[in-house]
Amino acid sequence: MPPLARDICIPAQYYLIRKGIPMQSNGKSRISADQLCAGLALFVLFIIQFVTHRFTPFMMDDFWYSTNLATGEPLDSFMDIIEGQIWHYLNWGGRSITHGILQLTLMSGEFAADIINMSMTLLLSYMICILCNKRDLFTFGCAAVLTVSLNANVQYSMVWQAGVVNYVYSTVWILAFLRQYLRALEQPQAPALPLCTWWMIPLGLITGWSNENMGPACFAGTVMVMIYVVHNLKEKLPLWMLTGSISSLLGSILVILAPGNFVRSATIAPMSLGETLYARLFSMLRAGTDYLFPSVLFMTVLILIYTFGMKQKLIITDYLLLAIAVLSYGAMALSPHYPDRATFGTMVLCIILILRLINRILILKPLGRKAIYAGMASLWLFALLTFLNLLLWMQPVP
């Protein structure tokens, strides 16, 4: 097994044995007390999250997207969505994929939409586990808790129907897309997944066509991976890497250069160059020092502990995730508006790196597990209070 793959994929049990750390086992499979507590905590969190969805009615953009955007009539069929999205692409904006899915969920009704939303939220936590190379209840619970407790705006990114489709849904397929490239770096000798060359085309397309900052950042990440494979690993590029990269670039072009974006921009009062630069700089600083500050602080502390405190080195996939996160943050400099919910994808990339580091730290220092549990319990309580606060004080916006 290549050194890079060995460092990543080595089972925790083998690592502990190799380090001389004894492991206790009675030979029987059973649920430990900490797993049981984690499972119960997750159950409570997801119940209160689902209740919050049930008490959050369709609001704001949901009413508009519940109609055929071309005619203003209520949605009646799939063809209404197609007709409306063509109008939307030409007259308002380029997010045809996410807004088309949004209209499908709105047509299904509030209860069905809430079920789909919770399913996609669970799938997001699972996708985070996959990119962390750790599919266990602890990592899954941490992912679920952190996406709430580090979120700049839970209501508009994880509860509001238009927001949850634009950010939770799209992040699921973005992570599925990125996973293929991370897998190529972590397990370079592993065979490609069946028919990968072909299904990476639609997956790359919807990744690039997701939103204006994550799409281009993911494309840039694929280019970095391909350069590394050719230059450092001295390998021939597999065809799926090219098809995925090209399709993600095409999707990014489609969402950014949509005619509707220019029509919409024409309605904004023009500003001088100085005013524009000031507004963009202010929005970027606010996003970094306000919206993303908890995620970045948490991630930075863990990086310092891991590298300086424990004398370990980050690996290539860590640097790749960090680079894509920085690019997805910086890409919003080209947008006249940087809403807090637009940092959702960047936050998720930070969470993935956070959990990858936590799992490695626990392998090296298993006695630190209690401290990690205590910290996650505090964040779980914060996440629970966040949903309770939404239930108590949220006023639907017409």
C-alpha positions as CSV (number, residue, x, y, z in Angstrom):
1,M,0.0,0.0,0.0
2,P,1.4,3.4,-0.9
3,P,2.6,5.6,2.1
4,L,-0.1,8.2,1.6
5,A,-2.9,5.6,1.6
6,R,-1.3,3.8,4.5
7,D,-1.3,7.0,6.6
8,I,-4.9,7.7,5.8
9,C,-6.6,4.3,5.7
10,I,-4.9,2.5,8.6
11,P,-7.6,1.3,11.0
12,A,-7.6,3.0,14.4
13,Q,-7.4,-0.4,16.2
14,Y,-4.2,-1.4,14.3
15,Y,-2.7,2.0,14.9
16,L,-3.3,1.7,18.7
17,I,-1.8,-1.8,18.8
18,R,1.2,-0.6,16.9
19,K,1.7,2.2,19.4
20,G,1.5,-0.3,22.2
21,I,-1.8,1.0,23.6
22,P,-3.8,-1.9,25.0
23,M,-7.3,-2.5,23.8
24,Q,-10.1,-4.2,25.7
25,S,-12.5,-6.5,24.0
26,N,-14.6,-9.4,25.2
27,G,-15.0,-10.7,21.7
28,K,-18.7,-9.7,21.7
29,S,-20.3,-6.9,19.8
30,R,-22.2,-4.6,22.1
31,I,-23.3,-1.0,22.2
32,S,-21.0,1.0,24.6
33,A,-22.3,3.6,27.0
34,D,-20.9,6.5,25.1
35,Q,-22.4,5.2,21.8
36,L,-25.8,4.9,23.5
37,C,-25.5,8.4,24.9
38,A,-24.5,9.8,21.5
39,G,-27.4,8.0,19.9
40,L,-29.9,9.4,22.4
41,A,-28.5,12.9,22.0
42,L,-28.8,12.7,18.3
43,F,-32.3,11.4,18.5
44,V,-33.4,14.4,20.6
45,L,-31.6,16.9,18.3
46,F,-33.2,15.5,15.2
47,I,-36.6,15.4,16.8
48,I,-36.5,19.1,17.8
49,Q,-35.0,19.9,14.4
50,F,-37.9,18.1,12.6
51,V,-40.4,19.9,14.9
52,T,-38.8,23.2,13.9
53,H,-39.3,22.3,10.3
54,R,-42.9,21.5,10.9
55,F,-43.6,24.9,12.6
56,T,-41.7,26.8,9.9
57,P,-44.2,27.5,7.0
58,F,-43.3,28.4,3.5
59,M,-42.2,32.0,3.5
60,M,-40.5,34.7,1.5
61,D,-39.1,33.3,-1.8
62,D,-41.1,30.1,-1.3
63,F,-44.3,31.8,-2.3
64,W,-42.8,33.0,-5.6
65,Y,-41.2,29.7,-6.4
66,S,-44.5,28.0,-5.7
67,T,-45.7,29.5,-9.0
68,N,-44.8,29.1,-12.7
69,L,-42.3,32.0,-12.8
70,A,-43.2,32.7,-16.4
71,T,-46.9,33.1,-15.9
72,G,-47.4,33.7,-12.2
73,E,-49.9,30.8,-11.9
74,P,-49.6,28.1,-9.2
75,L,-47.4,25.2,-10.1
76,D,-49.5,22.4,-11.7
77,S,-47.0,20.1,-13.4
78,F,-43.4,19.4,-14.1
79,M,-43.6,21.4,-17.4
80,D,-44.5,24.4,-15.3
81,I,-41.2,24.1,-13.5
82,I,-39.3,23.8,-16.8
83,E,-41.1,26.8,-18.3
84,G,-40.5,28.8,-15.1
85,Q,-36.8,27.9,-14.9
86,I,-36.2,28.9,-18.5
87,W,-37.8,32.3,-17.7
88,H,-35.7,32.5,-14.4
89,Y,-32.5,31.7,-16.2
90,L,-33.1,34.5,-18.8
91,N,-34.5,37.1,-16.4
92,W,-33.4,36.6,-12.8
93,G,-30.5,34.2,-12.0
94,G,-28.7,31.1,-13.0
95,R,-29.3,28.6,-10.2
96,S,-31.6,26.5,-12.3
97,I,-30.7,23.1,-10.7
98,T,-31.3,24.1,-7.1
99,H,-34.3,26.3,-7.8
100,G,-35.9,23.5,-10.0
101,I,-35.5,21.1,-7.1
102,L,-36.9,23.8,-4.8
103,Q,-40.0,24.0,-6.9
104,L,-40.4,20.2,-6.8
105,T,-40.3,20.2,-3.0
106,L,-42.7,23.1,-2.9
107,M,-45.2,21.2,-5.1
108,S,-45.0,18.2,-2.8
109,G,-46.4,20.2,0.2
110,E,-45.0,21.2,3.5
111,F,-45.1,17.9,5.3
112,A,-43.4,16.0,2.4
113,A,-40.8,18.9,2.1
114,D,-40.0,18.6,5.8
115,I,-39.4,14.9,5.5
116,I,-37.1,15.4,2.5
117,N,-35.3,18.2,4.3
118,M,-34.5,16.0,7.3
119,S,-33.5,13.2,5.0
120,M,-31.0,15.5,3.2
121,T,-29.8,16.9,6.5
122,L,-29.0,13.3,7.7
123,L,-27.4,12.6,4.3
124,L,-25.2,15.7,4.7
125,S,-23.9,14.4,8.0
126,Y,-23.2,11.1,6.5
127,M,-21.3,12.6,3.6
128,I,-19.2,14.6,6.0
129,C,-18.3,11.2,7.7
130,I,-17.3,9.8,4.3
131,L,-14.9,12.7,3.6
132,C,-13.6,12.2,7.1
133,N,-12.8,8.6,6.4
134,K,-14.7,7.7,9.6
135,R,-18.2,6.3,9.4
136,D,-19.1,5.9,13.1
137,L,-21.8,7.3,15.4
138,F,-19.4,9.7,17.1
139,T,-18.3,11.4,13.8
140,F,-21.8,11.4,12.5
141,G,-23.0,13.1,15.7
142,C,-20.2,15.6,15.6
143,A,-21.1,16.5,12.0
144,A,-24.8,17.0,12.8
145,V,-24.0,19.2,15.8
146,L,-21.3,21.3,14.2
147,T,-23.4,22.1,11.1
148,V,-25.8,23.8,13.5
149,S,-23.6,25.2,16.3
150,L,-21.1,26.8,13.8
151,N,-23.7,28.0,11.4
152,A,-24.0,31.7,10.8
153,N,-27.7,31.5,10.1
154,V,-29.5,28.3,10.9
155,Q,-32.9,29.6,10.1
156,Y,-32.1,30.7,6.5
157,S,-29.8,27.8,5.6
158,M,-31.2,24.8,7.3
159,V,-34.9,25.5,8.1
160,W,-36.2,28.0,5.5
161,Q,-37.3,25.9,2.5
162,A,-35.5,27.9,-0.2
163,G,-32.4,28.1,2.0
164,V,-32.2,24.4,2.8
165,V,-32.4,23.4,-0.9
166,N,-29.9,26.0,-1.9
167,Y,-27.3,25.0,0.7
168,V,-28.0,21.7,2.4
169,Y,-29.1,19.9,-0.7
170,S,-26.4,21.3,-2.9
171,T,-23.6,20.6,-0.4
172,V,-24.6,16.9,-0.4
173,W,-23.8,16.5,-4.1
174,I,-20.8,18.8,-3.9
175,L,-19.3,16.5,-1.2
176,A,-20.1,13.5,-3.3
177,F,-18.2,15.1,-6.2
178,L,-15.2,16.1,-4.1
179,R,-15.1,12.6,-2.5
180,Q,-14.0,11.1,-5.8
181,Y,-10.9,13.4,-6.0
182,L,-10.0,13.0,-2.4
183,R,-10.2,9.2,-2.8
184,A,-7.8,9.4,-5.7
185,L,-5.2,11.1,-3.5
186,E,-5.8,8.9,-0.5
187,Q,-6.0,5.6,-2.3
188,P,-4.1,6.2,-5.6
189,Q,-3.9,2.4,-6.4
190,A,-7.6,1.8,-5.8
191,P,-9.7,1.1,-8.9
192,A,-12.1,3.7,-10.0
193,L,-15.8,3.2,-9.1
194,P,-17.9,1.5,-11.8
195,L,-18.9,3.8,-14.7
196,C,-17.2,6.7,-12.9
197,T,-16.3,8.3,-16.2
198,W,-19.9,8.7,-17.1
199,W,-21.7,9.6,-13.9
200,M,-19.1,12.2,-13.0
201,I,-20.4,14.3,-15.9
202,P,-23.9,15.0,-14.4
203,L,-22.4,15.1,-10.9
204,G,-19.8,17.6,-11.9
205,L,-22.4,19.6,-13.8
206,I,-24.7,20.0,-10.9
207,T,-21.8,20.7,-8.6
208,G,-20.6,23.6,-10.8
209,W,-24.2,24.7,-11.3
210,S,-25.0,24.8,-7.5
211,N,-24.0,28.3,-6.4
212,E,-21.6,31.0,-7.4
213,N,-18.8,30.4,-4.9
214,M,-18.7,26.6,-4.3
215,G,-18.9,25.6,-7.9
216,P,-15.8,27.5,-9.1
217,A,-13.9,26.6,-6.0
218,C,-14.6,22.9,-6.6
219,F,-13.4,23.2,-10.2
220,A,-10.2,24.8,-9.0
221,G,-9.8,21.9,-6.5
222,T,-10.1,19.3,-9.3
223,V,-7.3,21.2,-11.2
224,M,-5.1,21.0,-8.2
225,V,-5.7,17.3,-7.8
226,M,-4.9,16.6,-11.5
227,I,-1.7,18.6,-11.3
228,Y,-0.7,16.7,-8.2
229,V,-1.4,13.3,-9.8
230,V,0.6,14.1,-12.9
231,H,3.5,16.1,-11.3
232,N,3.9,14.3,-7.9
233,L,2.5,10.9,-8.3
234,K,3.7,10.6,-11.9
235,E,0.5,8.9,-12.9
236,K,-1.6,9.2,-16.0
237,L,-4.8,11.1,-15.5
238,P,-7.9,8.9,-15.4
239,L,-10.6,9.9,-17.8
240,W,-13.2,10.5,-15.0
241,M,-11.0,13.2,-13.5
242,L,-11.2,15.1,-16.8
243,T,-14.9,14.6,-17.4
244,G,-15.7,15.6,-13.8
245,S,-13.5,18.7,-14.0
246,I,-14.7,19.9,-17.4
247,S,-18.4,19.4,-16.4
248,S,-18.0,21.3,-13.2
249,L,-16.4,24.1,-15.1
250,L,-19.3,24.1,-17.6
251,G,-21.8,24.2,-14.7
252,S,-19.9,27.1,-13.1
253,I,-20.0,29.0,-16.4
254,L,-23.7,28.4,-16.7
255,V,-24.6,29.7,-13.3
256,I,-22.3,32.7,-13.4
257,L,-22.9,33.9,-17.0
258,A,-26.7,33.3,-16.9
259,P,-28.4,36.2,-18.8
260,G,-30.7,36.7,-15.8
261,N,-27.7,37.7,-13.6
262,F,-27.0,40.7,-15.9
263,V,-30.7,41.6,-16.0
264,R,-30.9,41.5,-12.2
265,S,-27.6,43.5,-11.8
266,A,-29.1,46.3,-14.0
267,T,-31.7,46.9,-11.4
268,I,-29.1,47.8,-8.8
269,A,-28.1,51.4,-8.4
270,P,-24.6,51.9,-9.9
271,M,-21.7,52.8,-7.6
272,S,-18.3,54.4,-8.2
273,L,-15.2,52.2,-8.2
274,G,-14.3,53.3,-4.7
275,E,-17.7,52.6,-3.4
276,T,-17.7,49.2,-5.0
277,L,-14.3,48.3,-3.6
278,Y,-15.3,49.4,-0.1
279,A,-18.5,47.5,-0.2
280,R,-16.8,44.3,-1.4
281,L,-14.0,44.6,1.1
282,F,-16.5,45.3,3.9
283,S,-18.6,42.2,3.0
284,M,-15.5,40.0,2.8
285,L,-14.2,41.2,6.2
286,R,-17.6,40.7,7.8
287,A,-17.9,37.2,6.4
288,G,-14.5,36.3,7.7
289,T,-14.7,37.9,11.1
290,D,-18.4,37.3,11.8
291,Y,-20.1,34.5,9.8
292,L,-17.1,32.1,9.5
293,F,-15.2,33.2,12.6
294,P,-16.3,30.2,14.9
295,S,-15.5,27.6,12.2
296,V,-12.1,29.2,11.4
297,L,-11.2,29.6,15.0
298,F,-12.0,26.0,15.9
299,M,-10.1,24.7,12.9
300,T,-7.1,26.9,13.5
301,V,-6.8,25.8,17.1
302,L,-6.9,22.1,16.1
303,I,-4.3,22.7,13.4
304,L,-2.0,24.3,15.9
305,I,-2.5,21.5,18.4
306,Y,-2.0,18.8,15.8
307,T,1.1,20.4,14.1
308,F,2.9,22.3,16.8
309,G,1.6,20.6,20.0
310,M,1.7,17.0,18.7
311,K,4.5,17.5,16.1
312,Q,2.4,15.9,13.3
313,K,2.0,17.0,9.6
314,L,-1.1,17.8,7.6
315,I,-1.5,15.6,4.6
316,I,-2.3,16.5,1.0
317,T,-6.1,16.1,1.3
318,D,-6.1,18.4,4.3
319,Y,-4.4,21.1,2.3
320,L,-6.8,20.5,-0.6
321,L,-9.9,21.0,1.6
322,L,-8.3,24.1,3.1
323,A,-7.6,25.5,-0.3
324,I,-11.1,24.9,-1.6
325,A,-12.5,26.5,1.6
326,V,-10.4,29.6,1.1
327,L,-11.3,29.8,-2.6
328,S,-15.0,29.4,-1.9
329,Y,-14.7,32.3,0.6
330,G,-12.7,34.5,-1.7
331,A,-14.9,33.9,-4.7
332,M,-17.7,36.0,-3.1
333,A,-15.5,39.1,-3.6
334,L,-17.0,39.1,-7.1
335,S,-20.5,39.3,-5.8
336,P,-22.2,42.6,-4.8
337,H,-23.9,40.8,-1.8
338,Y,-22.4,38.3,0.6
339,P,-25.3,37.0,2.8
340,D,-24.4,35.0,5.9
341,R,-26.0,31.8,4.6
342,A,-23.6,31.9,1.6
343,T,-20.9,30.7,3.9
344,F,-22.6,27.4,4.5
345,G,-20.5,25.4,2.1
346,T,-17.2,26.9,3.3
347,M,-18.3,26.1,6.9
348,V,-18.9,22.5,6.0
349,L,-15.4,22.2,4.5
350,C,-14.0,23.6,7.7
351,I,-16.0,21.0,9.7
352,I,-14.6,18.2,7.6
353,L,-11.1,19.3,8.4
354,I,-12.0,19.8,12.0
355,L,-13.3,16.2,12.4
356,R,-10.4,14.7,10.4
357,L,-8.0,16.3,12.9
358,I,-10.1,15.3,16.0
359,N,-10.2,11.7,14.9
360,R,-6.4,11.6,14.4
361,I,-5.8,13.4,17.7
362,L,-7.9,10.8,19.5
363,I,-5.9,8.0,17.9
364,L,-2.7,9.6,19.1
365,K,-4.1,10.7,22.5
366,P,-7.1,8.5,23.3
367,L,-7.2,9.8,26.9
368,G,-8.4,13.1,25.5
369,R,-11.7,11.6,24.5
370,K,-13.5,12.8,27.6
371,A,-12.5,16.4,26.9
372,I,-13.7,16.0,23.3
373,Y,-17.0,14.5,24.5
374,A,-17.5,17.4,27.0
375,G,-16.8,20.0,24.2
376,M,-19.3,18.3,21.9
377,A,-21.9,18.0,24.6
378,S,-21.7,21.8,25.1
379,L,-22.1,22.3,21.3
380,W,-25.0,19.9,21.3
381,L,-26.7,21.9,24.0
382,F,-26.1,25.1,22.0
383,A,-27.6,23.5,18.9
384,L,-30.6,22.3,20.8
385,L,-31.1,25.8,22.2
386,T,-30.8,27.2,18.7
387,F,-33.8,25.2,17.5
388,L,-35.8,26.0,20.7
389,N,-35.1,29.6,20.2
390,L,-36.4,29.4,16.6
391,L,-39.5,27.7,17.8
392,L,-40.2,30.3,20.5
393,W,-39.3,33.5,18.7
394,M,-39.4,32.9,14.9
395,Q,-41.9,35.0,13.1
396,P,-42.6,33.8,9.6
397,V,-41.7,36.4,7.0
398,P,-44.4,37.0,4.4
